[in-house]
Amino acid sequence: MVAIPHAPSKSVPALSRAVRAPDLSAGTHTVQPTSTYRHSDRLLEDSGDARPRYPVSFCAVGKTDTEKESYMDIGAGWRRAAAITAIAWAVWAIVLTIVIGEIEPFILIFAVVPILAWVATNWKPNRITHTIFGVVGLLVIVLNLPFIVEDFAHPESAFGFNISTWPTLTALVMILVGVQAWKSFGDRAADRILLVAAALFLIGLVISVIATLGLEDDTIAAGDLEVVAEEVEFLPETLTAEAGSVGVFIENEDPARHTFTIDELDVDQELPANTARRVTFDAPAGTYEFYCTVPGHEDMKGTLTVGG
């Protein structure tokens, strides 16, 4: 008996559109309805419908088709990237708080706000919340730009360098998550970006550790004025010396870098974290202010009085 091929009927287009043909190349024979939204990094396309079907998160369960479509451009990889950035912010805040030894308001602000932005992307998973998520990342960089520039220029202070690198890379990923909501890069790009961010952080960590280990303390000399930089303060805040050559020995006991600066006398001594430095200069009689030029350390200052 000869089998006669059966031509597809044009009277049942709904059936051909509602059932997915087996994907033999992918090794699966599962029939998938076009209305099914499942967790996968693969793009689901209906052979009878030109519109792409993107995977959605658990947040789409119970949502209407319109609400699901509003999230269709956010792939699983980018949702994962957003979650990882939220975790990174939480860990950053915990580490910084432990090192400082107290809870600082700025730490809470710059950690809690990105985390809340991520929560919003899961509560209302759409382009708007992901855009807000990206804008928060942009604001983090803009508001901290003076600190970032200073810290990146001084890898020899490993703590300050890496405590800036961490949130900066995290904020950049946040920005890309926001851009992705409007211009698709593909899910695989999200994983690559996370790997690049992690690699850059590790490279910076290695460089800063090597630079820090290469530092050596200066030696104090007889007659030097002694100053200690501790908890973002100069102690003592008042120094006295005779006119002529003045030597100052400064011990920085903070994990962050400082400077010992006297504008009128052209003194600008860098103080890497946990190091001691000695600076000498000629000072005529008068009263001079010494201070730290690092952004955020504006209250770190004192007075040098030079007698005649």
Backbone as CSV, one residue per row, in Angstrom:
resi,resn,N_x,N_y,N_z,CA_x,CA_y,CA_z,C_x,C_y,C_z
1,MET,0.867,-1.196,0.000,0.000,0.000,0.000,0.894,1.233,0.000
2,VAL,0.542,2.187,-0.821,1.337,3.409,-0.940,0.707,4.504,-0.113
3,ALA,1.549,5.153,0.757,1.033,6.244,1.593,0.934,7.509,0.772
4,ILE,-0.214,8.145,0.806,-0.441,9.373,0.043,-0.202,10.553,0.967
5,PRO,0.727,11.463,0.631,0.984,12.636,1.488,-0.284,13.457,1.677
6,HIS,-0.425,13.918,2.916,-1.611,14.698,3.235,-1.249,16.172,3.244
7,ALA,-1.884,16.932,2.411,-1.608,18.373,2.356,-2.270,19.070,3.526
8,PRO,-1.587,20.056,4.109,-2.188,20.778,5.233,-3.428,21.530,4.808
9,SER,-4.422,21.479,5.645,-5.695,22.146,5.354,-5.615,23.609,5.734
10,LYS,-6.195,24.472,4.923,-6.229,25.902,5.228,-7.402,26.258,6.111
11,SER,-8.239,25.249,6.425,-9.437,25.545,7.220,-9.162,25.525,8.710
12,VAL,-7.943,25.139,9.142,-7.665,25.079,10.570,-6.394,25.846,10.902
13,PRO,-6.329,27.149,10.561,-5.106,27.915,10.857,-4.883,28.085,12.345
14,ALA,-5.958,28.115,13.125,-5.807,28.327,14.572,-5.002,27.219,15.200
15,LEU,-5.223,25.972,14.746,-4.511,24.839,15.323,-3.021,24.916,14.993
16,SER,-2.705,25.266,13.727,-1.297,25.343,13.340,-0.581,26.477,14.048
17,ARG,-1.317,27.494,14.460,-0.705,28.617,15.151,-0.621,28.382,16.638
18,ALA,-1.430,27.495,17.160,-1.480,27.310,18.606,-0.519,26.250,19.093
19,VAL,-0.006,25.425,18.163,0.861,24.327,18.582,2.224,24.509,17.941
20,ARG,3.272,24.378,18.727,4.630,24.525,18.243,5.091,23.230,17.576
21,ALA,5.767,23.356,16.468,6.347,22.192,15.810,7.549,21.718,16.607
22,PRO,7.788,20.393,16.653,8.938,19.883,17.408,10.240,20.463,16.886
23,ASP,11.105,20.841,17.811,12.412,21.385,17.452,13.424,20.247,17.486
24,LEU,13.597,19.567,16.338,14.458,18.390,16.291,15.916,18.770,16.459
25,SER,16.315,19.966,15.979,17.710,20.359,16.077,18.131,20.578,17.513
26,ALA,17.191,20.976,18.381,17.526,21.226,19.786,17.425,19.969,20.620
27,GLY,16.996,18.873,20.030,16.942,17.614,20.760,15.726,17.477,21.636
28,THR,14.664,18.247,21.355,13.465,18.157,22.175,12.258,17.972,21.270
29,HIS,11.290,17.208,21.739,10.075,16.936,20.966,8.845,17.454,21.704
30,THR,9.094,18.387,22.665,7.989,18.893,23.460,7.176,19.897,22.661
31,VAL,5.862,19.758,22.707,4.980,20.698,22.032,4.711,21.852,22.972
32,GLN,4.975,23.098,22.527,4.824,24.266,23.366,3.732,25.171,22.818
33,PRO,2.715,25.477,23.586,1.716,26.461,23.153,2.366,27.831,23.068
34,THR,1.853,28.698,22.184,2.429,30.023,22.040,2.184,30.873,23.265
35,SER,1.189,30.562,24.069,0.888,31.389,25.235,1.723,31.025,26.443
36,THR,2.590,30.013,26.319,3.377,29.568,27.466,4.568,30.493,27.691
37,TYR,4.743,30.965,28.927,5.901,31.755,29.321,6.700,30.915,30.305
38,ARG,7.920,30.596,29.975,8.692,29.731,30.839,10.089,30.311,31.056
39,HIS,10.779,29.824,32.122,12.131,30.281,32.398,13.094,29.667,31.401
40,SER,13.744,30.469,30.634,14.730,29.992,29.673,15.480,31.189,29.137
41,ASP,16.710,30.993,28.765,17.471,32.057,28.162,17.303,32.074,26.651
42,ARG,16.557,31.081,26.117,16.353,31.011,24.678,15.152,31.839,24.251
43,LEU,15.265,32.438,23.096,14.168,33.215,22.529,13.149,32.263,21.926
44,LEU,11.899,32.408,22.346,10.845,31.551,21.838,10.106,32.289,20.732
45,GLU,10.089,31.741,19.568,9.404,32.380,18.451,8.347,31.433,17.889
46,ASP,7.197,32.005,17.621,6.116,31.235,17.035,6.284,31.252,15.516
47,SER,6.323,30.069,14.938,6.533,29.988,13.498,5.422,30.676,12.717
48,GLY,4.250,30.838,13.322,3.157,31.485,12.622,2.957,32.918,13.057
49,ASP,3.845,33.439,13.938,3.679,34.785,14.455,5.049,35.464,14.444
50,ALA,5.146,36.607,13.823,6.432,37.282,13.692,6.914,37.876,15.003
51,ARG,6.012,38.047,15.977,6.413,38.672,17.236,7.226,37.691,18.074
52,PRO,8.364,38.134,18.670,9.156,37.234,19.505,8.484,37.021,20.853
53,ARG,8.721,35.848,21.420,8.244,35.543,22.764,9.451,35.464,23.668
54,TYR,9.540,36.382,24.614,10.688,36.417,25.498,10.338,35.740,26.813
55,PRO,11.340,35.145,27.453,11.079,34.550,28.759,10.808,35.630,29.791
56,VAL,10.012,35.326,30.789,9.711,36.267,31.857,10.018,35.612,33.177
57,SER,10.096,36.420,34.231,10.432,35.889,35.545,9.187,35.401,36.251
58,PHE,9.412,34.920,37.478,8.285,34.431,38.266,7.272,35.536,38.515
59,CYS,7.725,36.806,38.370,6.822,37.921,38.616,5.704,37.973,37.590
60,ALA,5.885,37.311,36.444,4.864,37.346,35.398,3.735,36.361,35.657
61,VAL,3.920,35.464,36.636,2.879,34.488,36.930,1.641,35.214,37.428
62,GLY,0.520,34.934,36.818,-0.728,35.567,37.234,-0.965,36.915,36.586
63,LYS,-0.024,37.376,35.751,-0.187,38.664,35.086,-1.002,38.488,33.806
64,THR,-1.570,39.585,33.345,-2.288,39.558,32.077,-1.278,39.526,30.942
65,ASP,-1.772,39.207,29.732,-0.879,39.171,28.583,-0.241,40.532,28.333
66,THR,-1.009,41.606,28.570,-0.470,42.952,28.371,0.672,43.226,29.320
67,GLU,0.500,42.809,30.589,1.552,43.011,31.579,2.772,42.171,31.258
68,LYS,2.547,40.970,30.738,3.671,40.114,30.359,4.435,40.728,29.198
69,GLU,3.706,41.281,28.220,4.357,41.861,27.063,5.218,43.050,27.447
70,SER,4.825,43.794,28.526,5.604,44.949,28.950,6.967,44.545,29.471
71,TYR,7.112,43.249,29.789,8.373,42.759,30.330,9.132,41.908,29.325
72,MET,8.618,41.821,28.121,9.136,40.852,27.179,10.570,41.148,26.744
73,ASP,11.046,42.405,26.870,12.389,42.732,26.426,13.448,42.501,27.495
74,ILE,13.052,42.098,28.704,14.010,41.881,29.778,14.254,40.390,29.921
75,GLY,15.395,39.917,29.444,15.709,38.500,29.480,16.146,38.041,30.850
76,ALA,16.217,36.715,31.016,16.593,36.121,32.300,18.006,36.523,32.704
77,GLY,18.909,36.643,31.722,20.281,37.010,32.035,20.383,38.399,32.640
78,TRP,19.594,39.332,32.138,19.640,40.695,32.658,18.940,40.802,34.000
79,ARG,17.900,39.990,34.205,17.274,39.964,35.537,18.260,39.402,36.547
80,ARG,19.036,38.417,36.125,20.060,37.844,36.998,21.137,38.887,37.305
81,ALA,21.511,39.659,36.303,22.512,40.710,36.504,22.018,41.747,37.505
82,ALA,20.736,42.111,37.402,20.159,43.076,38.343,20.181,42.527,39.767
83,ALA,19.869,41.256,39.918,19.869,40.637,41.251,21.280,40.597,41.827
84,ILE,22.264,40.288,40.992,23.643,40.222,41.466,24.138,41.590,41.904
85,THR,23.749,42.637,41.182,24.160,43.983,41.600,23.554,44.350,42.947
86,ALA,22.313,43.944,43.192,21.678,44.222,44.479,22.436,43.517,45.606
87,ILE,22.822,42.265,45.362,23.595,41.518,46.361,24.954,42.185,46.577
88,ALA,25.575,42.648,45.474,26.883,43.305,45.580,26.805,44.562,46.434
89,TRP,25.722,45.323,46.274,25.559,46.530,47.095,25.421,46.171,48.571
90,ALA,24.652,45.132,48.870,24.464,44.720,50.265,25.792,44.292,50.887
91,VAL,26.570,43.497,50.151,27.872,43.042,50.662,28.816,44.227,50.842
92,TRP,28.811,45.157,49.892,29.653,46.356,49.983,29.341,47.133,51.250
93,ALA,28.064,47.341,51.531,27.662,48.092,52.720,28.106,47.384,53.992
94,ILE,27.974,46.067,54.022,28.361,45.301,55.215,29.869,45.383,55.437
95,VAL,30.651,45.189,54.364,32.105,45.230,54.477,32.572,46.605,54.934
96,LEU,32.051,47.657,54.317,32.461,49.017,54.659,32.084,49.363,56.094
97,THR,30.913,48.928,56.524,30.480,49.196,57.903,31.383,48.496,58.904
98,ILE,31.765,47.254,58.599,32.648,46.506,59.493,34.010,47.184,59.603
99,VAL,34.548,47.631,58.468,35.861,48.269,58.466,35.826,49.597,59.218
100,ILE,34.811,50.396,58.961,34.701,51.693,59.630,34.373,51.536,61.110
101,GLY,33.584,50.527,61.421,33.236,50.282,62.818,31.985,50.986,63.280
102,GLU,31.281,51.606,62.383,30.025,52.272,62.723,29.173,52.423,61.476
103,ILE,27.880,52.650,61.692,26.953,52.800,60.575,26.925,54.259,60.139
104,GLU,27.304,54.486,58.898,27.311,55.834,58.349,26.092,56.022,57.445
105,PRO,25.438,57.183,57.542,24.246,57.433,56.710,24.518,57.295,55.212
106,PHE,25.682,57.771,54.746,25.956,57.715,53.309,26.071,56.275,52.818
107,ILE,26.536,55.386,53.703,26.634,53.973,53.317,25.236,53.403,53.119
108,LEU,24.334,53.711,54.046,22.965,53.214,53.941,22.284,53.749,52.682
109,ILE,22.501,55.037,52.398,21.851,55.652,51.240,22.316,54.999,49.946
110,PHE,23.637,54.865,49.786,24.173,54.350,48.527,24.065,52.835,48.403
111,ALA,23.612,52.175,49.462,23.375,50.727,49.367,21.885,50.425,49.281
112,VAL,21.093,51.098,50.101,19.660,50.811,50.167,18.934,51.262,48.904
113,VAL,19.280,52.429,48.367,18.573,52.942,47.191,18.692,51.994,45.987
114,PRO,19.899,51.505,45.631,19.966,50.540,44.523,19.214,49.238,44.811
115,ILE,19.236,48.801,46.070,18.521,47.573,46.424,17.016,47.774,46.263
116,LEU,16.521,48.936,46.691,15.096,49.233,46.529,14.733,49.335,45.046
117,ALA,15.653,49.874,44.248,15.410,49.958,42.807,15.287,48.555,42.209
118,TRP,16.123,47.643,42.692,16.034,46.261,42.209,14.719,45.614,42.644
119,VAL,14.287,45.866,43.888,13.006,45.332,44.366,11.875,45.819,43.469
120,ALA,11.962,47.085,43.046,10.922,47.646,42.177,10.871,46.924,40.837
121,THR,12.042,46.508,40.313,12.058,45.807,39.027,11.382,44.447,39.123
122,ASN,11.327,43.875,40.308,10.649,42.593,40.486,9.182,42.776,40.852
123,TRP,8.884,43.867,41.526,7.490,44.153,41.883,6.699,44.561,40.643
124,LYS,7.267,45.439,39.855,6.649,45.881,38.605,7.655,45.671,37.480
125,PRO,7.764,44.465,36.971,8.787,44.162,35.973,8.459,44.725,34.589
126,ASN,8.904,45.938,34.349,8.675,46.542,33.040,9.828,47.475,32.693
127,ARG,9.721,48.093,31.556,10.803,48.951,31.097,11.029,50.146,32.014
128,ILE,9.964,50.677,32.574,10.090,51.872,33.410,10.921,51.577,34.653
129,THR,10.618,50.492,35.372,11.353,50.182,36.595,12.810,49.838,36.287
130,HIS,13.045,49.173,35.159,14.422,48.864,34.798,15.182,50.121,34.374
131,THR,14.470,51.060,33.769,15.091,52.339,33.442,15.475,53.088,34.706
132,ILE,14.577,53.076,35.688,14.870,53.710,36.978,16.085,53.047,37.614
133,PHE,16.152,51.731,37.509,17.287,50.979,38.039,18.592,51.479,37.418
134,GLY,18.577,51.696,36.103,19.757,52.213,35.424,20.072,53.641,35.813
135,VAL,19.040,54.466,35.989,19.247,55.861,36.385,19.875,55.940,37.772
136,VAL,19.453,55.067,38.686,20.048,55.035,40.024,21.546,54.737,39.919
137,GLY,21.908,53.788,39.051,23.325,53.491,38.848,24.085,54.698,38.324
138,LEU,23.464,55.437,37.393,24.098,56.638,36.847,24.285,57.699,37.928
139,LEU,23.283,57.877,38.779,23.372,58.859,39.862,24.470,58.498,40.853
140,VAL,24.619,57.217,41.120,25.676,56.772,42.041,27.038,57.214,41.523
141,ILE,27.271,57.044,40.221,28.561,57.430,39.645,28.730,58.946,39.622
142,VAL,27.688,59.659,39.216,27.777,61.120,39.122,28.019,61.743,40.492
143,LEU,27.272,61.301,41.502,27.395,61.880,42.836,28.717,61.531,43.512
144,ASN,29.317,60.422,43.112,30.565,59.995,43.740,31.780,60.220,42.854
145,LEU,31.596,60.908,41.734,32.681,61.061,40.774,33.956,61.658,41.387
146,PRO,33.870,62.709,42.223,35.117,63.241,42.823,35.855,62.196,43.647
147,PHE,35.112,61.382,44.404,35.746,60.345,45.223,36.342,59.246,44.339
148,ILE,35.605,58.886,43.284,36.057,57.825,42.395,37.365,58.217,41.716
149,VAL,37.439,59.456,41.208,38.642,59.924,40.519,39.839,59.910,41.458
150,GLU,39.650,60.397,42.661,40.738,60.436,43.644,41.218,59.031,44.001
151,ASP,40.288,58.136,44.283,40.656,56.778,44.703,41.304,55.988,43.573
152,PHE,40.798,56.151,42.347,41.365,55.419,41.218,42.789,55.879,40.912
153,ALA,43.114,57.112,41.266,44.450,57.640,41.003,45.477,57.162,42.026
154,HIS,45.008,56.454,43.074,45.925,56.040,44.138,45.690,54.581,44.518
155,PRO,46.106,53.664,43.641,45.936,52.246,43.946,46.790,51.780,45.122
156,GLU,47.799,52.584,45.507,48.645,52.189,46.636,47.895,52.192,47.958
157,SER,46.733,52.852,47.994,45.846,52.758,49.160,44.764,51.747,48.796
158,ALA,45.078,50.482,49.027,44.266,49.375,48.506,42.814,49.440,48.946
159,PHE,42.597,49.756,50.213,41.214,49.756,50.702,40.378,50.795,49.973
160,GLY,40.846,52.037,49.931,40.088,53.088,49.271,39.901,52.821,47.796
161,PHE,40.943,52.275,47.153,40.867,51.966,45.732,39.784,50.933,45.449
162,ASN,39.796,49.841,46.192,38.845,48.759,45.931,37.443,49.050,46.444
163,ILE,37.333,49.851,47.492,36.015,50.184,48.001,35.308,51.157,47.059
164,SER,36.074,51.775,46.136,35.479,52.604,45.083,35.252,51.802,43.810
165,THR,36.194,50.898,43.511,36.054,50.073,42.302,34.800,49.221,42.366
166,TRP,34.551,48.638,43.513,33.403,47.745,43.727,32.085,48.405,43.328
167,PRO,31.686,49.507,43.990,30.396,50.116,43.625,30.385,50.759,42.244
168,THR,31.548,51.201,41.761,31.590,51.811,40.430,31.246,50.788,39.359
169,LEU,31.873,49.617,39.415,31.569,48.566,38.446,30.124,48.097,38.590
170,THR,29.654,48.007,39.825,28.264,47.602,40.064,27.296,48.607,39.457
171,ALA,27.586,49.893,39.631,26.722,50.940,39.078,26.729,50.912,37.552
172,LEU,27.880,50.600,36.947,27.951,50.503,35.486,27.073,49.365,34.969
173,VAL,27.055,48.255,35.688,26.176,47.144,35.307,24.718,47.577,35.419
174,MET,24.392,48.344,36.471,23.030,48.851,36.630,22.620,49.709,35.438
175,ILE,23.539,50.546,34.977,23.240,51.406,33.835,22.938,50.564,32.601
176,LEU,23.722,49.533,32.383,23.514,48.668,31.220,22.199,47.902,31.326
177,VAL,21.798,47.541,32.541,20.501,46.884,32.732,19.388,47.840,32.306
178,GLY,19.532,49.122,32.654,18.531,50.106,32.255,18.490,50.318,30.757
179,VAL,19.656,50.371,30.130,19.716,50.554,28.672,19.128,49.344,27.963
180,GLN,19.407,48.154,28.515,18.912,46.907,27.930,17.400,46.870,27.836
181,ALA,16.712,47.572,28.717,15.251,47.584,28.682,14.723,48.193,27.387
182,TRP,15.547,49.000,26.712,15.103,49.673,25.492,15.862,49.218,24.254
183,LYS,17.060,48.735,24.452,17.871,48.271,23.322,18.454,46.913,23.687
184,SER,17.900,45.877,23.127,18.281,44.525,23.510,19.710,44.191,23.090
185,PHE,20.507,43.701,24.068,21.860,43.232,23.804,21.928,41.706,23.758
186,GLY,20.833,41.061,24.173,20.844,39.609,24.244,21.227,39.143,25.634
187,ASP,20.672,38.011,26.054,20.914,37.505,27.400,22.377,37.123,27.630
188,ARG,23.010,36.586,26.611,24.401,36.182,26.789,25.302,37.366,27.090
189,ALA,24.937,38.536,26.590,25.728,39.737,26.852,25.744,40.063,28.335
190,ALA,24.646,39.787,29.026,24.573,40.058,30.464,25.618,39.252,31.217
191,ASP,25.727,37.959,30.885,26.710,37.111,31.560,28.133,37.567,31.237
192,ARG,28.357,37.973,30.003,29.693,38.446,29.625,30.058,39.716,30.391
193,ILE,29.090,40.618,30.521,29.340,41.870,31.229,29.645,41.608,32.702
194,LEU,28.936,40.685,33.306,29.216,40.331,34.703,30.621,39.759,34.846
195,LEU,31.017,38.933,33.896,32.362,38.353,33.936,33.432,39.434,33.758
196,VAL,33.183,40.366,32.847,34.133,41.458,32.630,34.254,42.319,33.884
197,ALA,33.119,42.630,34.513,33.138,43.437,35.733,33.913,42.728,36.838
198,ALA,33.678,41.431,36.991,34.389,40.660,38.010,35.888,40.615,37.710
199,ALA,36.228,40.440,36.426,37.640,40.385,36.036,38.342,41.717,36.299
200,LEU,37.676,42.820,35.966,38.253,44.140,36.212,38.473,44.380,37.695
201,PHE,37.516,43.942,38.508,37.669,44.116,39.952,38.870,43.322,40.467
202,LEU,39.005,42.088,40.012,40.118,41.248,40.458,41.463,41.814,39.995
203,ILE,41.509,42.323,38.757,42.739,42.937,38.260,43.108,44.151,39.104
204,GLY,42.109,44.995,39.395,42.365,46.157,40.238,42.806,45.763,41.635
205,LEU,42.219,44.699,42.159,42.586,44.213,43.487,44.048,43.786,43.522
206,VAL,44.465,43.037,42.518,45.856,42.573,42.455,46.818,43.754,42.335
207,ILE,46.490,44.695,41.450,47.356,45.861,41.257,47.489,46.668,42.545
208,SER,46.367,46.892,43.227,46.393,47.695,44.453,47.151,46.991,45.571
209,VAL,47.002,45.680,45.667,47.718,44.936,46.713,49.225,45.004,46.466
210,ILE,49.641,44.826,45.208,51.063,44.911,44.872,51.607,46.302,45.173
211,ALA,50.841,47.332,44.799,51.274,48.708,45.052,51.374,48.996,46.541
212,THR,50.431,48.470,47.317,50.427,48.701,48.767,51.597,47.995,49.437
213,LEU,51.877,46.765,49.020,52.970,46.011,49.615,54.325,46.641,49.313
214,GLY,54.376,47.449,48.259,55.635,48.101,47.900,55.935,49.356,48.690
215,LEU,55.013,49.781,49.543,55.212,51.001,50.325,56.102,50.738,51.545
216,GLU,56.891,51.740,51.904,57.712,51.679,53.115,57.511,52.954,53.915
217,ASP,57.544,52.846,55.236,57.378,54.011,56.096,58.638,54.863,56.104
218,ASP,58.457,56.188,56.208,59.584,57.092,56.422,60.054,56.983,57.866
219,THR,61.226,57.530,58.116,61.804,57.480,59.465,61.729,58.861,60.103
220,ILE,61.326,58.902,61.345,61.234,60.166,62.064,62.632,60.684,62.391
221,ALA,62.786,62.000,62.367,64.068,62.641,62.675,63.945,63.452,63.960
222,ALA,65.070,63.689,64.601,65.071,64.459,65.847,64.523,65.859,65.588
223,GLY,63.650,66.305,66.458,63.083,67.636,66.343,61.838,67.721,65.480
224,ASP,61.422,66.610,64.875,60.214,66.631,64.038,58.960,66.840,64.873
225,LEU,58.023,67.573,64.302,56.690,67.661,64.895,55.947,66.374,64.531
226,GLU,55.216,65.816,65.467,54.539,64.544,65.216,53.026,64.747,65.116
227,VAL,52.452,64.157,64.076,51.003,64.248,63.845,50.487,62.855,63.513
228,VAL,49.304,62.555,64.018,48.658,61.282,63.721,47.339,61.561,62.989
229,ALA,47.146,60.888,61.862,45.871,60.959,61.144,45.069,59.716,61.516
230,GLU,43.980,59.944,62.242,43.198,58.817,62.742,41.724,59.173,62.776
231,GLU,40.894,58.260,62.229,39.440,58.463,62.179,39.096,59.801,61.540
232,VAL,39.800,60.093,60.450,39.593,61.315,59.641,39.765,62.568,60.499
233,GLU,40.809,62.581,61.316,41.181,63.741,62.127,42.699,63.824,62.236
234,PHE,43.199,65.041,62.337,44.608,65.249,62.634,44.742,65.463,64.141
235,LEU,45.637,64.715,64.759,45.889,64.848,66.188,47.388,65.018,66.415
236,PRO,47.802,66.117,67.072,46.959,67.212,67.553,46.571,68.148,66.409
237,GLU,45.624,69.016,66.710,45.164,69.955,65.692,45.950,71.262,65.727
238,THR,46.805,71.399,66.734,47.595,72.625,66.874,49.079,72.278,66.966
239,LEU,49.899,72.870,66.107,51.340,72.647,66.089,52.056,73.990,66.226
240,THR,53.226,73.967,66.862,54.053,75.177,66.983,55.486,74.839,66.582
241,ALA,56.138,75.791,65.939,57.517,75.583,65.496,58.219,76.929,65.380
242,GLU,59.545,76.882,65.296,60.337,78.088,65.098,60.500,78.332,63.602
243,ALA,60.662,79.599,63.254,60.839,79.952,61.844,62.085,79.285,61.281
244,GLY,62.015,78.922,60.035,63.129,78.240,59.393,62.690,76.896,58.862
245,SER,63.582,75.929,58.905,63.256,74.593,58.413,62.391,73.851,59.433
246,VAL,61.287,73.322,58.964,60.344,72.605,59.840,60.160,71.186,59.296
247,GLY,60.249,70.224,60.186,60.012,68.837,59.810,58.762,68.312,60.506
248,VAL,57.907,67.648,59.754,56.673,67.085,60.325,56.604,65.601,59.962
249,PHE,56.407,64.782,60.969,56.291,63.335,60.779,54.830,62.957,61.012
250,ILE,54.178,62.440,59.952,52.741,62.144,60.030,52.513,60.646,59.891
251,GLU,51.798,60.065,60.827,51.416,58.656,60.768,49.934,58.550,60.406
252,ASN,49.662,57.933,59.291,48.274,57.723,58.873,47.825,56.344,59.348
253,GLU,46.980,56.314,60.336,46.501,55.048,60.892,45.128,54.660,60.371
254,ASP,44.644,55.386,59.391,43.351,55.081,58.779,43.541,54.134,57.592
255,PRO,42.495,53.357,57.248,42.573,52.509,56.048,42.407,53.301,54.761
256,ALA,42.132,54.593,54.890,41.959,55.461,53.723,43.136,56.420,53.611
257,ARG,43.400,56.911,52.410,44.481,57.852,52.190,44.101,59.252,52.645
258,HIS,45.119,60.039,52.982,44.939,61.440,53.340,46.040,62.251,52.672
259,THR,46.007,63.561,52.887,47.129,64.424,52.513,47.397,65.371,53.670
260,PHE,48.628,65.844,53.736,48.990,66.900,54.683,49.359,68.090,53.826
261,THR,48.472,69.094,53.786,48.604,70.190,52.824,48.605,71.542,53.527
262,ILE,49.576,72.390,53.136,49.634,73.784,53.597,49.808,74.637,52.352
263,ASP,48.746,75.289,51.940,48.770,76.024,50.674,49.831,77.123,50.644
264,GLU,49.921,77.919,51.722,50.824,79.070,51.738,52.292,78.658,51.645
265,LEU,52.609,77.445,52.066,53.992,76.990,52.088,54.289,75.953,50.999
266,ASP,53.335,75.771,50.077,53.489,74.811,48.978,53.800,73.403,49.482
267,VAL,53.128,73.016,50.533,53.290,71.678,51.099,52.065,70.844,50.719
268,ASP,52.295,69.699,50.114,51.196,68.801,49.746,51.720,67.362,49.792
269,GLN,51.766,66.810,50.996,52.323,65.484,51.204,51.233,64.415,51.148
270,GLU,51.422,63.442,50.246,50.493,62.317,50.146,50.710,61.379,51.320
271,LEU,49.599,60.899,51.905,49.650,59.979,53.042,48.869,58.718,52.699
272,PRO,49.521,57.725,52.101,48.818,56.469,51.798,48.280,55.832,53.069
273,ALA,47.304,54.982,52.913,46.680,54.332,54.067,47.694,53.530,54.869
274,ASN,47.605,53.665,56.189,48.430,52.873,57.121,49.927,53.004,56.848
275,THR,50.360,54.215,56.586,51.786,54.468,56.377,52.207,55.711,57.150
276,ALA,53.535,55.915,57.264,54.076,57.097,57.923,54.919,57.866,56.905
277,ARG,54.749,59.180,56.879,55.488,60.030,55.957,56.107,61.215,56.699
278,ARG,57.272,61.638,56.201,57.971,62.793,56.776,58.099,63.854,55.701
279,VAL,57.793,65.097,56.056,57.877,66.204,55.117,58.631,67.352,55.779
280,THR,59.484,68.015,55.012,60.223,69.182,55.511,59.949,70.373,54.597
281,PHE,59.972,71.566,55.189,59.703,72.784,54.417,60.208,73.981,55.205
282,ASP,60.438,75.078,54.519,60.839,76.327,55.162,59.589,77.140,55.457
283,ALA,59.496,77.648,56.691,58.308,78.392,57.102,58.710,79.675,57.811
284,PRO,58.353,80.821,57.242,58.561,82.077,57.968,57.538,82.215,59.089
285,ALA,57.755,83.188,59.956,56.838,83.393,61.078,55.430,83.659,60.569
286,GLY,54.479,83.087,61.248,53.089,83.275,60.855,52.225,82.106,61.296
287,THR,50.950,82.158,60.941,49.998,81.106,61.283,49.466,80.492,59.994
288,TYR,49.502,79.175,59.927,49.127,78.469,58.695,48.132,77.341,59.010
289,GLU,47.246,77.116,58.076,46.299,76.009,58.223,46.800,74.805,57.440
290,PHE,46.812,73.645,58.086,47.085,72.405,57.368,45.795,71.589,57.324
291,TYR,45.607,70.886,56.225,44.350,70.167,56.032,44.544,69.005,55.065
292,CYS,43.489,68.211,54.896,43.498,67.084,53.960,42.665,67.462,52.742
293,THR,43.202,67.208,51.547,42.514,67.593,50.316,41.590,66.510,49.772
294,VAL,41.543,65.346,50.394,40.705,64.255,49.897,39.235,64.648,50.037
295,PRO,38.433,64.512,48.977,37.005,64.849,49.065,36.322,64.087,50.206
296,GLY,35.528,64.821,50.973,34.843,64.214,52.107,35.583,64.375,53.417
297,HIS,36.836,64.857,53.349,37.646,65.021,54.560,37.816,66.501,54.904
298,GLU,36.834,67.307,54.580,36.943,68.759,54.754,37.139,69.161,56.212
299,ASP,36.682,68.375,57.170,36.828,68.717,58.592,38.190,68.299,59.154
300,MET,38.998,67.694,58.316,40.316,67.219,58.754,41.338,68.337,58.575
301,LYS,41.534,69.153,59.604,42.416,70.310,59.489,42.959,70.699,60.860
302,GLY,43.978,71.564,60.833,44.601,72.039,62.070,45.371,73.311,61.782
303,THR,46.098,73.797,62.797,46.809,75.063,62.690,48.280,74.905,63.071
304,LEU,49.146,75.427,62.225,50.583,75.468,62.517,50.981,76.907,62.792
305,THR,51.516,77.167,63.978,51.961,78.512,64.359,53.484,78.533,64.369
306,VAL,54.065,79.401,63.557,55.515,79.501,63.456,55.978,80.810,64.097
307,GLY,56.856,80.683,65.133,57.339,81.860,65.834,58.486,82.527,65.107
308,GLY,58.778,83.814,65.520,59.839,84.573,64.873,61.230,84.176,65.371
